[in-house]
Amino acid sequence: MPKILRKTLLNKLLVLKDKNLIKVVTGVRRSGKSTLLIQFQELLKEQNPNVSIIFINMDLPEFRFLAEKNWKEIYDYIKTQLQKGVINYVFIDEVQNLSEFEKLLEGLYVTQNIDLYVTGSNAYLLSSELATILTGRAYEINVLPFSFAEYMEFTGETEIPDRAFANYMRIGGFPEAVGFIESGESYAYEYLKTVFQNIYENDIRKRHTIYYETSYKEVVNFLIDSIGSRVSAISIAKVLTANGKKIDNKTVSKYIDTLVEAYLFYKVNRYDIKGKQHLATQEKYFLVDLGLRYALLGKELTADVGHLLENVIFLELLRRNYQIWVGKTDNLEVDFVVRNKDGYTQYIQVAYTVKEPKTLERELAPFNKIRDFNERLLITMDYETGNHNGVKQINAIDWILGNKND
């Protein structure tokens, strides 16, 4: 399988190198967190062939003896590996699998001459009591499956971007799933089913009590089928109960929380643009990778393609480190209200095509309700671009690849 450098993520790690912070690399399983750390270690070796690197990966046979040990024994083992008088780069893969890992991280953090990097596939890493321990001490780097640009680099599908993008929306960006393309898409989908089951078994069922697996899978399927639509635990419970799958909204809410915690879905809250306030209901959920949609539901790309494009745009916004909300303006909705690290705000509408005048009118209507002068962007798959009374229209592939100013 070919390898590509996750350049943006590696650059972040290089900037954070030797800073007095725990670098916490998070993200869904099989998204490439371990590979990223290996690539970073190779960069460290290029800079200094004698660099001290300690890498603990419980999946490797040579480290299985640590699995049954307590945090202090693991800490003591790491201390025996440290070199004196130099910075030791310590990497721990899937740290949440270690007993009382938060005590281990705290101990390593206060030990001199250690630059600490850890990965985790569960948001618990940065929640509850660990958040208290790590406040001001940790920097999170969230790893997503391949972006479209990375997908093209990995596959070499660069001559016809439109065709490559259609493939990307079906297969998604999990590196190993993309690697199955030449063997046939069915292999990729079978692999993605095992990825989901792995996440379910290791990041969800081991940590939470799931009383009815069938009901759980129904909630998963409902969320996947509702990409880009506003939902609530109450509405999901009503629909599933009406379809003969009796479940209460508290259980639905708990199940959704576990899916977000495992980085399978990302929750986006609503924002009242006119009232300038955050809203606590009718949020949206976006899937970490569209390949899982086809693998688990078997739906064709043409089904609800506009919302699928919206999901791709959301993930790209996430990669660009924007704050993201769903906008509300009177009774209309703006797909995304985004803010960058400099506080710059932008309004974004996403539609697969606006060639029909009525569709264009519908997509522009929310912008007309907004009274401020922040930039407005309409992203579509149409080749036509231009300006609609201050709203800039741009092709989705151009925007994703950065071919034109956004």
Secondary structure, DSSP 8 states (H G I E B T S, - for coil): ------HHHHHHHHHHTTSSSEEEEE-STTSSHHHHHHHHHHHHHHH-TT-EEEEEETTSGGGGGGTTS-HHHHHHHHHHH--TTS-EEEEEETGGGSTTHHHHHHHHHTSTTEEEEEEESSGGGGSHHHHHHHTTTEEEEE--S--HHHHHHHH---S-HHHHHHHHHHH-S-HHHHHTGGG-HHHHHHHHHHHHHHHIIIIIITTS--S-HHHHHHHHHHHHHTTTS---HHHHHHHHHHTT----HHHHHHHHHHHHHTTSEEEEEEEETTTTEEEEEEEEEEES-THHHHHHH---TTTTHHHHHHHHHHHHHHHTT-EEEEEEETTEEEEEEEE-TT--EEEEEE-S---SHHHHHHHHHHHHT--S--EEEEEES-S--EEETTEEEEEHHHHHHT-S--
